[in-house]
Structures are given as structure tokens and as C-alpha cells.
Amino acid sequence: MDFFIDTEKYPECKPLVAQAQSLIESGKAPSIQITGVPFSVRDKRPFKQLRMKILERYRNPYYAVGNCIHEGAHAVLNEEEGVPNVRFSGPGIQYDRASRHLFPYGARIDSDPQPDLALDEHLVFRTTTILAAGGVALKKYAGMLEVGDDQDYKQFRACCTMTPELLRGKAPEDLWRRGKQNAATRLDRPETKSKILAKVPLFLAQLYA
């Protein structure tokens, strides 16, 4: 997949791409989190290939900026919902010992748990909106298609599988579509856009520290 941002069409991305390019040209590269991956797995070709693929992608400034916009949207919408301790981290590779599968990711947003929240339709729709926001922001602010492997949608479908009673006969695709529409409405707010784009330089600096 080719990653590119037309900075003439999306001028707010121009300084962000320049920052990423400068960091890359200085010889910096993201650290890849591999906690939990056994040493025996790290020494095999599939792991090494995934690691090289991540590093290769992060040598492209457009990919780096796109990923930061994507994660910035997740972060800001979480913060607007009052989610505590929202934080960004760079790429990683996870390992499922049961299936022996490797799961790479380009970056992620984590937060503290909220065990007192009621698992209801409102929470499901809120979560759907936040999950959908990354891809929506990427297209809206940078004219890019999804930079990852559609992990947000896969996570959404996993949530649907775990809480089928909350769908009440509604198709998951319909809930995802409404989540994307709601995300688009929120991302059209100038203050939300400003907060998301302000995250990008911070995330880039953290990535290439």
C-alpha cells in the first residue's frame, strides 16, 4: 500500500510531514514493543519480517503522520468523553500463545479502566464512534485511506460478538455506519480538529525519541 498526503490540498499536514521527515533523516526510528513475545518466536522469520515491515513503514513520513492523526482522533474523542489517563504508545508486536499468532500494530491509545460504567447501548455506541474516528479523521484531515489493517473494525466486530444482546437484532454494519457518521460530525468541529492535529507533533516526537 502506498502512503501519501497531498500537502497542497491539506496544508495543515505540511509542517507535520516536514517534522516526520526531519526525524527520519536524523536516523531515528520507533522502538517496537515486544513484551510477551517468547525469545524462540523472536528468532523466527515471521517475527523478523513483521518487525522489518513496521520499521520500513515508519521510514515513510506520510505513514507516520497518518498514524498519528488516526491515533490522535481516538485520543481526543476519548478525552472528550472523560475517559481517564488517555495515553499514546508506538508500534508493537503481540503474541497469542494459544493460537501461536503474531499481532502487529502501528501505534495505540490506552486508558485506565472504567469498571463502574454500565454496559448499555449508549456505551456501545460511544465505543463504536471512538473506534471509527481514526479512519474518518485520516480521510477527512489528510485525504488518506486507512493506514493500518482495519484493526479498529476488527475490534468493533469482536465487541459485537462479546455483547450480541446489545445489538438487539441490528446489523453490526449498521451500527458501524452510524458510528462513522457520528464521528464525522464530531470531527467537523473546529475545536476537535485543532486538538487532534495538536497531538500529532507530540506523538511524532514520542515515536522517534
C-alpha positions in Angstrom: 0.0 0.0 0.0 1.2 3.5 -0.9 1.0 6.2 1.8 0.8 9.8 0.6 -0.6 13.1 1.8 -1.2 15.9 -0.7 0.0 18.8 1.4 -1.2 21.3 -1.1 -4.7 20.0 -0.6 -4.2 19.5 3.1 -1.8 22.3 4.1 -2.1 21.8 7.8 -0.3 18.5 7.3 2.7 20.1 5.6 4.6 21.0 8.8 3.7 17.7 10.3 5.2 15.8 7.3 8.3 18.1 7.5 8.7 17.2 11.2 8.4 13.5 10.5 10.9 13.7 7.5 13.4 15.6 9.7 13.2 12.9 12.4 13.6 10.1 9.9 16.6 11.8 8.2 18.2 12.2 11.6 18.4 8.4 11.7 15.7 7.9 14.4 13.3 5.1 14.3 10.5 3.9 16.7 11.1 1.3 19.3 8.9 -1.7 18.8 7.2 -3.1 22.0 7.6 -6.9 22.0 6.8 -7.7 25.7 5.4 -11.2 25.9 6.8 -12.5 22.7 9.0 -15.5 23.6 12.7 -15.5 22.6 12.1 -18.6 20.5 9.4 -16.7 18.4 11.6 -13.6 18.0 14.3 -15.7 16.4 12.0 -17.0 13.6 11.3 -15.5 10.2 7.6 -14.4 10.7 8.5 -12.2 13.6 11.6 -10.7 11.9 9.5 -10.0 8.8 6.8 -8.2 10.8 9.4 -6.2 12.6 11.1 -5.1 9.4 7.7 -4.2 7.9 6.9 -1.9 10.8 10.3 -0.2 10.6 10.0 0.2 6.8 6.6 1.8 7.1 7.9 4.3 9.7 10.6 5.4 7.2 7.7 7.0 5.3 6.8 10.4 6.8 3.3 10.2 5.4 2.6 6.9 7.1 4.0 8.3 10.4 1.8 11.4 10.2 -1.2 9.4 9.1 -0.9 7.0 12.1 -0.6 10.0 14.5 -3.7 11.6 13.1 -5.5 8.3 13.4 -4.5 7.8 17.0 -5.0 11.5 17.8 -8.6 11.1 16.8 -9.0 8.1 19.2 -7.2 10.1 21.9 -9.2 13.3 21.7 -12.6 11.6 21.5 -11.7 9.5 24.5 -10.7 12.7 26.4 -13.9 14.5 25.3 -15.8 11.5 26.8 -14.0 11.9 30.1 -12.0 8.7 29.8 -9.2 8.8 32.4 -5.4 8.7 31.7 -5.6 8.5 27.9 -2.1 7.8 26.6 -0.3 7.1 23.3 2.3 4.4 22.6 4.2 3.4 19.5 4.3 0.2 17.5 4.4 -3.3 18.8 4.0 -7.0 18.2 1.8 -9.1 20.4 1.8 -12.9 20.6 -1.1 -15.2 21.4 0.3 -18.3 23.0 -2.9 -20.3 22.5 -3.1 -19.7 18.7 0.6 -19.0 18.2 -0.3 -16.0 16.1 1.6 -12.7 16.0 -0.4 -9.4 16.0 1.5 -6.3 14.9 0.2 -2.8 15.4 1.5 0.6 14.2 0.6 2.6 17.4 -2.2 2.5 20.0 -4.1 4.5 22.5 -4.7 3.1 26.0 -6.6 4.4 29.0 -7.5 3.4 32.6 -10.4 1.1 33.0 -13.8 2.4 34.0 -15.4 -0.6 35.8 -18.4 1.4 37.1 -19.7 2.2 33.6 -23.0 0.5 32.7 -22.6 -1.8 29.7 -25.6 -0.4 27.7 -26.5 0.8 24.2 -25.1 4.3 25.0 -21.7 2.9 25.9 -21.7 0.6 22.9 -22.4 3.5 20.5 -19.8 5.7 22.2 -17.2 3.0 21.8 -18.2 2.4 18.2 -17.8 6.2 17.5 -14.4 6.3 19.1 -13.2 3.2 17.2 -14.5 4.6 13.9 -13.0 8.0 14.4 -9.4 7.1 13.5 -10.2 6.2 9.9 -12.7 9.0 9.5 -10.1 11.6 10.7 -7.4 10.2 8.4 -9.6 10.7 5.4 -11.1 14.0 6.5 -7.9 15.7 7.6 -5.3 14.1 5.3 -7.1 12.5 2.4 -5.7 9.1 3.2 -7.3 5.7 3.4 -6.8 3.6 6.5 -3.1 3.2 7.3 -3.4 0.1 9.3 -5.0 -3.3 8.6 -8.5 -2.2 9.6 -7.9 -3.2 13.3 -10.5 -0.8 14.5 -13.2 -2.6 12.6 -12.0 -6.0 13.7 -12.0 -4.7 17.3 -15.6 -3.5 16.8 -16.7 -6.8 15.4 -15.1 -8.6 18.4 -17.1 -6.3 20.7 -20.3 -7.2 18.9 -19.5 -10.8 19.3 -19.0 -10.4 23.1 -22.2 -8.3 23.6 -24.7 -9.6 21.0 -27.7 -8.8 23.2 -26.9 -5.1 22.9 -27.4 -5.2 19.1 -31.0 -6.3 19.6 -31.3 -7.6 16.1 -29.5 -4.7 14.4 -26.8 -5.5 11.9 -23.3 -4.7 13.1 -22.6 -2.9 9.8 -25.5 -0.5 10.5 -24.1 0.3 14.0 -20.6 0.8 12.4 -22.1 3.1 9.7 -23.9 5.2 12.4 -20.7 5.3 14.4 -18.7 6.7 11.4 -21.4 9.3 10.8 -21.3 10.4 14.4 -17.5 10.5 14.4 -17.6 12.6 11.2 -20.0 15.1 12.8 -17.8 15.5 15.8 -14.6 15.7 13.7 -16.1 18.6 11.8 -16.0 20.7 14.9 -13.1 23.2 14.6 -12.1 22.8 18.2 -11.9 19.0 17.9 -9.9 19.2 14.7 -7.4 21.6 16.4 -7.0 19.3 19.4 -6.4 16.2 17.1 -3.8 18.0 14.9 -2.1 19.4 18.0 -1.5 15.8 19.2 0.5 14.9 16.0 3.8 16.7 16.8 3.7 15.3 20.3 3.1 11.8 19.1 5.8 12.1 16.4 8.3 13.3 19.0 7.4 10.3 21.2 7.7 7.9 18.3 11.1 8.9 17.1 12.6 9.7 20.6 
